[in-house]
Amino acid sequence: MITLQDFYNVMCAMVPLYFAMFVAYGSVKWWKIFTPEQCSGINRFVAVFAVPVLSFHFISQNDPYQMDSRFILADTVSKVLVLVVLSVWAAAVSSRGGARLDWVITMFSVATLPNTLVMGIPLLKAMYGDFTQSLMVQVVVFQCIIWYTLLLFLFEYRAATQLIRNQFPGPTAASISKFEIDGDVISLDGRDPICTESEVDGSGGIRVRIRRSTSSAPDSALSSTVILTPRASNLSGAEIFSVNTPAHNTALSYCGDHNNGVTFARASPRLSGYGSSDAYSLQPTPPRASNFNEMDDATATMASLNNNGGTPDWIRSPPMANSPIYSGVKMVWESPFMGDDDVAGKGINVPGKEISFRENVRMPEQADSREADQQMPGALVMLRLILTVVGRKLSRNPNTYSSILGLLWSLISFKWDVGMPSLLKNSIKIISDAGLGMAMFSLGLFMALQPRIIACGGKMAAISMSIRFFCGPLVMSAASIAVRLKGARLHAAIVQAALPQGIVPFVFARVYGVHPDILSTGVIFGMLVSLPVTLRYYILLGV
C-alpha cells in the first residue's frame, strides 16, 4: 500500500529535477536571460562533459559481478519482441522499403528507449529503494553499448541504402564488390560534404570510393550528380533546441549539358544541423547558419521552375555505353555560402521560415518501377560499409568512452577491491553532481526554443504517447512475467518502461531525418506527462 510518506519521497526526488527544467524554460521563454548562442555553450557542456561523467560515475560504482540477470533478460526480451513484431509488420506491409524501415526505427525508439539515466535512477530509487539504482545502471550500460549501437546501425544502413538507390538504381548496385571509405568520412548521414566515385575492376565488379567532397562541380557532363545544399546549423553539439531563422534565399541552380538533355537540379531540402557528430563529438564545431525548415522553401522554388506540383525533378545522366554503371558516379553534399542573390539568376526570392520538425529529410526517390527493380550489394559488402561508419561515429561519442571506461573500472575495482584515488574520485564527483541538474536544465532550454510543444500533430502525438506510456509497459510486463520477475523488481521494470522518451534516439532521428517531429514531441510532451503517468503506475502496482 502506497502511503503519503512514499508519495512525498517520490515528489522530493522529482520536483528538483522539474524545477531545473522550468527555470531553464523561463530563462529563455519569458525572461530572455540566455541567447541561443549561450544555450549552445550550455548544451555542449552537458553533452561533452556532464552527461558522460555522470554515466561514468554511476557505472563505475555498480558491481558488474552482481548484475540481476533476470531483470536484464526481461528488458532484453521486451526490446527483441518489439523489434521482431515491427520487422514482421514491415515485411507484411505493401510499401516502399525505405518508408517501412523508417517506421520500424521510429516505433522501436518510441516503445523501448526511455530516459533511464536522467529520470529513471532518481525516480525508481525514491519509489522502490536504493537497490533500483543498480538495476537502472545495468539498463543504462546495455542501452548505451548495445541498443544505441543497434539503433545507429539501422540509421546508417538506411542512409547507405538511400545513397545506393539514388546513385546505383536498378540492378547496377548488385555488381558492387567493395566500398572504400576515406578516413575523414565519419558518417553517411549527409551532414558532411561527401561524394562517391566508382570504377569497374578486372572481374567486372564495381568498386565505390566514398570521400569528402571539395567541390560541387561535376567532373563531366555525363556524371550522375545529385547535389543537395543544406544550410548548416549554427547550433553546435548538444543543441537539441531550435531558434527562428532570418530570411534567406534558397540557392537553386542547374548544372550539366543542357544541349544533351542532361539536367541536374540543385535544391536545398532541410538536412539536419543537429548531428551526433556534434552532440557527441570532442571536436569543436564551427558556427553555422540554421537549416531546420527548408523543405518548403526548396519545394516552392522547384515548383516555380519545373511546374511539377512542388516535387523536385532529379534527372540522371545516361550511362556510358561501355560501362554497366554511370561514369564518375558522384553524390555531393555541400554547404555553400548562402547569400542574398536571386536564385539561379531567375529573380526568385524564397523567404526563410519558422523552424519546424514536421518535415523530414527526404532523399530523392525513384519511380515505383525503378524501386521494384532495385537491387543491393551483397550482405558482406553492406555489412563492412555499415560497421566501418558506425565504428567511426562511436569513436567520436564521449558516452561510448564513459560507458566502456566505467565498465572496465568497475570490473577491476570489484574484482580486486581497488578503490579510486580520492583526487580523481572528487574531481569526477564535482562534475557528476551537476550532471542531473544540468541535463534537466538542457531539456528546459530545448523546450523553450521550440516553436511548438507538439510538433507532429495531435493525432500522431496521441499514437506515439500511447506507444510510449502504455504499449511499452505492457510489453515489459509480458516479458517480465515470462522470465518470472516478481515483486518490487517487476514493478520497477514496468515503471521504468513508462519513463519519457530518451534524448539519444531524438538526436539520431534529427541527424538522419527520420521522423524527428515524433521524437521531439516524445521528449518535450513526454517530460510533461511522464510524472503523473509513472505515479499512476506506482499507485496501481502498490495497491
C-alpha positions as CSV (number, residue, x, y, z in Angstrom):
1,M,0.0,0.0,0.0
2,I,1.3,3.4,-1.0
3,T,1.4,5.8,1.9
4,L,1.6,9.6,1.9
5,Q,5.2,9.4,3.0
6,D,6.0,7.2,0.0
7,F,4.4,9.8,-2.3
8,Y,6.2,12.6,-0.6
9,N,9.6,10.8,-1.1
10,V,8.9,10.5,-4.8
11,M,8.0,14.2,-5.1
12,C,11.1,15.1,-3.2
13,A,13.2,13.3,-5.8
14,M,11.4,14.6,-8.9
15,V,10.4,18.2,-8.1
16,P,14.0,19.5,-8.0
17,L,14.6,18.0,-11.5
18,Y,11.5,19.6,-12.9
19,F,12.4,22.8,-11.1
20,A,15.7,23.0,-13.0
21,M,13.8,22.3,-16.3
22,F,11.2,25.0,-15.7
23,V,13.8,27.6,-14.6
24,A,15.7,27.0,-17.9
25,Y,12.4,27.3,-19.8
26,G,11.5,30.6,-18.2
27,S,15.1,31.9,-18.6
28,V,14.7,31.7,-22.4
29,K,10.9,32.0,-23.0
30,W,9.9,34.7,-20.6
31,W,12.9,36.4,-19.0
32,K,15.2,36.4,-22.1
33,I,18.3,35.7,-19.9
34,F,20.0,33.3,-22.4
35,T,20.5,33.8,-26.1
36,P,20.6,30.8,-28.5
37,E,24.3,31.1,-28.7
38,Q,24.7,30.9,-24.9
39,C,22.3,28.0,-24.8
40,S,24.6,26.3,-27.4
41,G,27.5,26.6,-25.0
42,I,25.4,25.2,-22.0
43,N,24.2,22.3,-24.1
44,R,27.7,21.5,-25.4
45,F,29.0,21.3,-21.8
46,V,26.1,18.9,-20.9
47,A,26.8,16.7,-23.9
48,V,30.5,16.5,-23.8
49,F,31.2,16.7,-20.0
50,A,28.2,16.5,-17.7
51,V,26.3,13.5,-19.0
52,P,29.3,11.3,-19.9
53,V,30.9,12.0,-16.5
54,L,27.5,11.2,-14.9
55,S,27.4,8.0,-16.8
56,F,30.9,7.1,-15.7
57,H,30.1,7.9,-12.1
58,F,27.1,5.6,-11.9
59,I,28.6,2.7,-14.0
60,S,31.9,2.7,-12.1
61,Q,30.1,2.4,-8.8
62,N,28.0,-0.5,-9.9
63,D,29.2,-4.1,-9.2
64,P,29.1,-5.9,-12.6
65,Y,29.6,-9.3,-10.8
66,Q,26.2,-8.8,-9.0
67,M,24.1,-8.0,-12.1
68,D,20.5,-9.0,-12.0
69,S,20.4,-11.3,-14.9
70,R,16.7,-11.9,-14.8
71,F,15.9,-8.2,-14.8
72,I,18.3,-7.6,-17.8
73,L,16.8,-10.6,-19.5
74,A,13.3,-9.1,-19.2
75,D,14.5,-5.8,-20.6
76,T,16.2,-7.6,-23.5
77,V,13.3,-9.8,-24.3
78,S,10.9,-6.8,-24.4
79,K,13.1,-5.0,-26.8
80,V,13.7,-8.0,-29.0
81,L,10.0,-8.8,-29.0
82,V,9.1,-5.2,-30.2
83,L,11.8,-5.4,-32.9
84,V,10.5,-8.7,-34.1
85,V,6.9,-7.6,-34.2
86,L,7.9,-4.4,-36.1
87,S,10.0,-6.4,-38.6
88,V,7.1,-8.8,-39.3
89,W,4.8,-5.8,-39.8
90,A,7.3,-4.2,-42.2
91,A,7.7,-7.4,-44.2
92,A,3.9,-7.7,-44.4
93,V,3.0,-4.1,-45.3
94,S,3.0,-3.3,-49.0
95,S,5.1,-0.1,-49.1
96,R,8.4,1.2,-50.1
97,G,11.3,-0.4,-48.3
98,G,12.7,2.9,-47.1
99,A,9.4,4.0,-45.6
100,R,9.0,0.7,-43.8
101,L,12.4,0.9,-42.2
102,D,11.8,4.5,-41.1
103,W,8.7,3.4,-39.2
104,V,10.5,0.4,-37.7
105,I,13.2,2.6,-36.4
106,T,10.9,5.3,-35.0
107,M,8.5,2.9,-33.3
108,F,11.3,0.9,-31.8
109,S,12.8,4.1,-30.4
110,V,9.5,5.3,-29.0
111,A,8.5,1.9,-27.5
112,T,11.7,0.7,-25.9
113,L,14.3,3.5,-25.3
114,P,13.3,5.7,-22.3
115,N,15.3,8.3,-20.5
116,T,16.7,5.9,-17.9
117,L,19.8,7.8,-16.8
118,V,18.4,11.2,-16.0
119,M,14.8,10.3,-15.0
120,G,14.9,6.6,-14.1
121,I,17.6,6.5,-11.5
122,P,16.2,9.2,-9.1
123,L,12.5,8.2,-9.7
124,L,12.9,4.5,-9.1
125,K,15.2,5.0,-6.2
126,A,12.6,7.1,-4.5
127,M,9.8,4.7,-5.3
128,Y,11.4,1.3,-4.5
129,G,14.7,1.9,-2.7
130,D,18.4,2.0,-3.3
131,F,18.6,-1.4,-5.0
132,T,16.9,0.0,-8.1
133,Q,19.8,2.3,-8.7
134,S,21.9,-0.7,-9.6
135,L,19.1,-2.1,-11.8
136,M,18.8,1.2,-13.7
137,V,22.6,1.5,-14.1
138,Q,22.6,-2.0,-15.6
139,V,19.9,-1.0,-18.1
140,V,21.9,2.2,-19.0
141,V,25.0,0.1,-19.7
142,F,23.2,-2.2,-22.1
143,Q,21.3,0.7,-23.6
144,C,24.5,2.6,-24.4
145,I,26.6,-0.2,-25.5
146,I,24.1,-2.5,-27.3
147,W,20.8,-0.8,-28.1
148,Y,22.1,2.7,-29.1
149,T,24.7,1.0,-31.3
150,L,22.0,-1.1,-32.9
151,L,19.9,2.0,-33.5
152,L,22.9,3.7,-35.1
153,F,23.5,0.7,-37.2
154,L,19.9,0.9,-38.5
155,F,20.2,4.6,-39.3
156,E,23.5,4.1,-41.2
157,Y,22.0,1.2,-43.1
158,R,19.1,3.4,-44.1
159,A,21.5,6.1,-45.2
160,A,23.6,3.7,-47.2
161,T,20.6,2.2,-48.9
162,Q,19.3,5.7,-49.8
163,L,22.7,6.5,-51.3
164,I,22.8,3.3,-53.3
165,R,19.2,3.7,-54.6
166,N,19.9,7.1,-55.9
167,Q,23.4,6.5,-57.3
168,F,23.1,3.0,-58.5
169,P,19.4,2.4,-59.5
170,G,18.1,-0.9,-60.6
171,P,20.3,-4.0,-60.9
172,T,23.5,-1.9,-61.0
173,A,24.1,-2.0,-57.3
174,A,24.3,-5.8,-57.2
175,S,27.6,-5.5,-59.1
176,I,29.2,-3.5,-56.3
177,S,32.0,-5.6,-54.8
178,K,33.7,-3.2,-52.5
179,F,33.3,0.2,-50.7
180,E,36.4,2.2,-50.0
181,I,35.8,4.9,-47.4
182,D,38.3,7.7,-46.9
183,G,39.5,8.2,-43.4
184,D,37.8,11.6,-43.0
185,V,34.4,10.3,-43.8
186,I,32.6,9.7,-40.5
187,S,29.0,9.0,-41.5
188,L,26.7,8.7,-44.4
189,D,24.1,10.9,-42.8
190,G,24.7,13.7,-45.3
191,R,25.8,16.3,-42.8
192,D,29.3,16.5,-44.2
193,P,30.1,17.0,-47.9
194,I,30.7,13.6,-49.4
195,C,30.7,12.2,-52.9
196,T,31.0,8.7,-54.4
197,E,33.3,7.7,-57.3
198,S,33.2,4.3,-58.9
199,E,35.2,2.1,-61.3
200,V,35.0,-1.3,-62.7
201,D,37.6,-3.8,-61.7
202,G,39.1,-6.6,-63.7
203,S,36.4,-9.1,-62.7
204,G,33.5,-6.8,-63.7
205,G,32.7,-5.8,-60.1
206,I,32.2,-2.2,-59.1
207,R,34.5,-0.6,-56.6
208,V,33.0,2.5,-55.0
209,R,35.0,5.2,-53.2
210,I,33.3,7.4,-50.7
211,R,35.2,10.6,-49.9
212,R,34.8,14.1,-48.7
213,S,33.8,16.5,-51.4
214,T,35.9,19.5,-52.1
215,S,33.8,20.9,-54.9
216,S,30.3,20.6,-56.1
217,A,31.2,20.9,-59.7
218,P,30.7,17.6,-61.6
219,D,33.7,16.0,-63.3
220,S,31.9,15.7,-66.6
221,A,28.6,16.4,-68.3
222,L,27.8,12.8,-68.0
223,S,28.5,12.5,-64.3
224,S,25.4,11.4,-62.4
225,T,25.2,14.1,-59.7
226,V,22.6,14.8,-57.1
227,I,23.6,18.0,-55.3
228,L,21.9,18.9,-52.0
229,T,22.8,22.2,-50.4
230,P,21.9,22.1,-46.8
231,R,22.2,25.2,-44.8
232,A,24.3,24.1,-41.9
233,S,23.1,24.8,-38.4
234,N,24.6,27.4,-36.1
235,L,23.8,25.3,-33.2
236,S,26.7,23.3,-32.1
237,G,26.9,19.9,-30.4
238,A,24.4,19.1,-27.9
239,E,21.8,21.6,-29.1
240,I,18.6,19.7,-29.2
241,F,16.8,23.0,-29.5
242,S,15.9,25.3,-32.3
243,V,15.7,29.1,-33.0
244,N,13.8,31.2,-35.5
245,T,16.0,31.9,-38.5
246,P,16.1,35.1,-40.5
247,A,15.0,35.2,-44.1
248,H,17.5,33.7,-46.5
249,N,17.4,32.9,-50.2
250,T,17.4,29.3,-51.2
251,A,20.2,28.5,-53.7
252,L,19.0,26.8,-56.8
253,S,21.0,26.2,-60.0
254,Y,21.4,23.8,-62.9
255,C,24.5,22.0,-63.9
256,G,25.2,19.7,-66.8
257,D,25.0,19.8,-70.5
258,H,21.5,21.0,-71.4
259,N,22.1,20.5,-75.1
260,N,22.4,16.8,-74.5
261,G,19.3,16.8,-72.3
262,V,21.3,16.3,-69.1
263,T,19.9,18.3,-66.3
264,F,20.7,18.3,-62.6
265,A,18.6,20.2,-60.1
266,R,20.2,21.5,-57.0
267,A,17.7,22.1,-54.3
268,S,18.1,22.8,-50.7
269,P,15.9,20.4,-48.7
270,R,16.2,20.6,-45.0
271,L,19.1,18.5,-43.7
272,S,19.9,18.1,-40.1
273,G,22.2,20.6,-38.5
274,Y,21.9,18.8,-35.3
275,G,24.3,15.9,-35.8
276,S,25.5,13.3,-33.5
277,S,29.0,14.2,-34.7
278,D,28.3,17.5,-32.9
279,A,26.3,16.3,-29.9
280,Y,28.7,13.5,-29.2
281,S,31.9,14.9,-30.6
282,L,35.0,16.0,-28.8
283,Q,35.9,18.2,-31.8
284,P,34.8,21.8,-32.0
285,T,32.0,22.7,-34.4
286,P,32.2,25.9,-36.4
287,P,29.3,28.3,-36.4
288,R,26.7,27.5,-39.0
289,A,23.5,29.2,-40.2
290,S,20.3,27.4,-39.2
291,N,18.8,24.9,-41.6
292,F,15.9,23.4,-39.9
293,N,12.9,24.0,-42.1
294,E,13.9,24.5,-45.7
295,M,12.0,21.7,-47.4
296,D,9.1,24.0,-48.0
297,D,11.4,26.7,-49.5
298,A,13.1,24.2,-51.9
299,T,9.8,22.7,-52.9
300,A,8.2,26.0,-53.7
301,T,11.2,27.1,-55.7
302,M,11.3,23.9,-57.7
303,A,7.6,24.1,-58.4
304,S,8.1,27.6,-59.9
305,L,10.8,26.3,-62.2
306,N,9.6,22.9,-63.4
307,N,5.8,23.2,-62.8
308,N,5.7,19.8,-61.2
309,G,3.4,20.4,-58.3
310,G,6.2,21.2,-55.9
311,T,8.1,18.0,-56.4
312,P,11.7,18.4,-57.5
313,D,12.9,16.6,-60.6
314,W,16.0,14.6,-60.0
315,I,17.2,13.7,-63.5
316,R,20.1,11.3,-64.1
317,S,22.5,11.3,-66.9
318,P,22.6,8.4,-69.3
319,P,25.1,5.6,-68.6
320,M,28.3,5.3,-70.6
321,A,28.0,2.9,-73.5
322,N,30.9,0.8,-72.4
323,S,30.1,0.6,-68.7
324,P,27.3,-1.0,-66.7
325,I,27.3,2.0,-64.4
326,Y,27.3,5.7,-64.6
327,S,30.7,7.2,-65.3
328,G,32.1,9.1,-62.4
329,V,29.1,8.5,-60.2
330,K,29.1,11.1,-57.6
331,M,26.9,12.2,-54.7
332,V,27.8,15.6,-53.3
333,W,26.6,17.2,-50.1
334,E,27.9,20.7,-49.6
335,S,27.3,23.8,-47.6
336,P,27.7,26.7,-49.9
337,F,27.6,30.4,-49.0
338,M,24.0,31.5,-48.6
339,G,23.9,35.0,-50.0
340,D,21.2,37.3,-51.0
341,D,21.5,36.8,-54.7
342,D,18.5,35.7,-56.7
343,V,18.0,32.0,-57.3
344,A,19.8,30.8,-60.4
345,G,19.5,34.2,-62.0
346,K,15.7,33.8,-62.2
347,G,14.9,36.6,-59.7
348,I,13.2,34.1,-57.3
349,N,13.4,35.0,-53.7
350,V,12.4,32.4,-51.1
351,P,11.9,33.7,-47.6
352,G,13.2,31.9,-44.5
353,K,10.6,30.2,-42.4
354,E,10.0,29.3,-38.8
355,I,11.7,26.2,-37.6
356,S,9.7,23.1,-37.5
357,F,10.2,19.4,-37.0
358,R,7.3,18.4,-39.2
359,E,9.3,18.0,-42.4
360,N,11.8,15.2,-42.6
361,V,14.9,14.9,-44.7
362,R,14.0,13.1,-47.8
363,M,16.4,11.8,-50.3
364,P,15.3,11.9,-54.0
365,E,13.1,9.0,-54.6
366,Q,13.0,6.7,-57.6
367,A,9.9,5.9,-59.6
368,D,7.9,2.9,-58.5
369,S,9.1,0.7,-61.3
370,R,12.7,1.5,-60.5
371,E,12.1,0.9,-56.8
372,A,10.7,-2.5,-57.6
373,D,13.7,-3.4,-59.6
374,Q,16.2,-2.1,-57.1
375,Q,18.9,-4.5,-56.0
376,M,21.5,-4.1,-53.3
377,P,25.1,-5.2,-52.9
378,G,26.0,-8.4,-51.2
379,A,25.3,-8.7,-47.5
380,L,29.1,-8.8,-46.6
381,V,29.8,-5.7,-48.6
382,M,27.0,-3.8,-46.9
383,L,28.0,-5.1,-43.5
384,R,31.6,-3.9,-43.9
385,L,30.3,-0.5,-45.0
386,I,27.9,-0.1,-42.1
387,L,30.3,-1.4,-39.5
388,T,33.0,1.0,-40.7
389,V,30.9,4.1,-40.4
390,V,29.2,3.0,-37.2
391,G,32.6,2.3,-35.6
392,R,33.9,5.7,-36.7
393,K,30.9,7.5,-35.3
394,L,31.0,5.7,-32.0
395,S,34.7,6.5,-31.7
396,R,33.7,10.2,-31.6
397,N,31.0,9.7,-29.0
398,P,32.0,10.7,-25.4
399,N,29.3,8.5,-24.0
400,T,31.0,5.5,-25.7
401,Y,34.2,6.1,-23.8
402,S,32.4,6.9,-20.5
403,S,30.4,3.7,-20.6
404,I,33.3,1.5,-21.6
405,L,35.8,3.1,-19.1
406,G,33.2,3.0,-16.3
407,L,32.5,-0.7,-17.0
408,L,36.3,-1.5,-17.1
409,W,36.9,0.3,-13.9
410,S,34.1,-1.4,-12.1
411,L,35.4,-4.8,-13.3
412,I,38.8,-4.0,-11.9
413,S,37.6,-2.3,-8.8
414,F,35.1,-5.0,-7.6
415,K,37.4,-7.9,-8.7
416,W,40.5,-6.9,-6.8
417,D,38.9,-4.4,-4.3
418,V,40.8,-1.4,-5.7
419,G,39.5,2.0,-4.7
420,M,39.7,5.1,-6.9
421,P,42.2,7.6,-5.7
422,S,40.5,10.4,-3.8
423,L,41.9,13.1,-6.0
424,L,40.4,11.5,-9.1
425,K,37.2,10.5,-7.4
426,N,36.4,14.0,-6.1
427,S,37.3,15.5,-9.5
428,I,34.7,13.3,-11.2
429,K,32.1,13.8,-8.4
430,I,32.1,17.6,-8.7
431,I,31.1,17.3,-12.3
432,S,28.7,14.3,-11.9
433,D,26.9,16.1,-9.1
434,A,25.9,18.8,-11.6
435,G,25.0,16.2,-14.3
436,L,21.4,15.6,-13.4
437,G,20.5,19.2,-12.8
438,M,22.3,20.4,-16.0
439,A,20.7,17.6,-18.1
440,M,17.2,18.8,-16.9
441,F,18.3,22.4,-17.5
442,S,19.3,21.5,-21.0
443,L,15.9,19.9,-21.6
444,G,14.3,23.2,-20.4
445,L,16.3,25.1,-23.0
446,F,15.2,22.7,-25.6
447,M,11.5,23.1,-24.7
448,A,11.8,26.9,-24.7
449,L,13.4,27.2,-28.1
450,Q,10.8,25.0,-29.9
451,P,8.1,26.7,-31.9
452,R,5.6,24.0,-30.8
453,I,5.5,21.6,-28.0
454,I,3.5,19.1,-30.1
455,A,5.5,19.2,-33.4
456,C,4.0,16.2,-35.1
457,G,0.3,17.0,-34.8
458,G,-2.3,15.9,-32.3
459,K,-3.1,12.5,-33.9
460,M,0.4,11.3,-34.2
461,A,1.3,12.7,-30.8
462,A,-1.6,10.6,-29.3
463,I,-0.3,7.5,-31.0
464,S,3.3,8.0,-30.0
465,M,2.3,8.8,-26.4
466,S,0.1,5.6,-26.3
467,I,3.1,3.5,-27.5
468,R,5.5,5.2,-25.1
469,F,3.3,5.1,-21.9
470,F,1.0,2.1,-22.5
471,C,2.4,-0.3,-25.1
472,G,5.9,-0.1,-23.8
473,P,5.0,-1.0,-20.2
474,L,2.6,-3.7,-21.5
475,V,5.3,-5.4,-23.4
476,M,7.7,-5.1,-20.5
477,S,5.1,-6.6,-18.2
478,A,4.7,-9.6,-20.5
479,A,8.4,-10.1,-20.8
480,S,9.0,-9.8,-17.1
481,I,6.3,-12.3,-16.3
482,A,7.7,-14.6,-18.9
483,V,11.1,-14.7,-17.2
484,R,9.4,-14.9,-13.7
485,L,10.4,-11.5,-12.5
486,K,8.4,-10.8,-9.3
487,G,7.9,-8.3,-6.5
488,A,9.5,-4.9,-6.4
489,R,11.7,-5.7,-9.4
490,L,8.7,-6.4,-11.5
491,H,7.1,-3.1,-10.5
492,A,10.4,-1.3,-11.2
493,A,10.6,-2.8,-14.6
494,I,7.1,-1.7,-15.5
495,V,7.6,1.9,-14.2
496,Q,11.0,2.1,-16.0
497,A,9.3,1.3,-19.3
498,A,6.9,4.2,-18.7
499,L,9.6,6.8,-18.4
500,P,9.7,9.7,-21.0
501,Q,11.4,9.4,-24.3
502,G,15.2,9.2,-24.3
503,I,17.3,12.0,-25.8
504,V,19.7,9.9,-27.9
505,P,17.1,8.5,-30.2
506,F,15.9,12.0,-30.9
507,V,19.5,13.0,-31.7
508,F,19.8,10.3,-34.3
509,A,16.3,11.0,-35.7
510,R,17.3,14.6,-36.1
511,V,20.6,13.8,-37.8
512,Y,19.2,11.3,-40.3
513,G,15.8,13.0,-40.8
514,V,13.7,10.0,-39.7
515,H,10.5,11.4,-38.1
516,P,12.3,13.9,-35.8
517,D,8.9,15.6,-35.2
518,I,7.6,12.5,-33.4
519,L,10.7,12.1,-31.3
520,S,10.8,15.8,-30.5
521,T,7.2,15.5,-29.2
522,G,8.2,12.4,-27.2
523,V,11.0,14.3,-25.5
524,I,9.1,17.6,-24.8
525,F,5.5,16.5,-24.2
526,G,6.6,13.2,-22.7
527,M,8.6,15.0,-19.9
528,L,5.4,16.9,-19.0
529,V,3.1,13.9,-18.8
530,S,5.6,11.3,-17.5
531,L,5.4,12.2,-13.9
532,P,1.6,11.8,-13.5
533,V,1.7,8.6,-15.6
534,T,4.5,7.0,-13.6
535,L,2.8,8.0,-10.4
536,R,-0.3,6.3,-11.6
537,Y,1.6,3.1,-12.3
538,Y,3.3,3.4,-8.9
539,I,-0.1,3.7,-7.2
540,L,-1.8,0.9,-9.2
541,L,1.1,-1.5,-8.7
542,G,1.2,-0.7,-5.0
543,V,-2.4,-1.4,-4.3
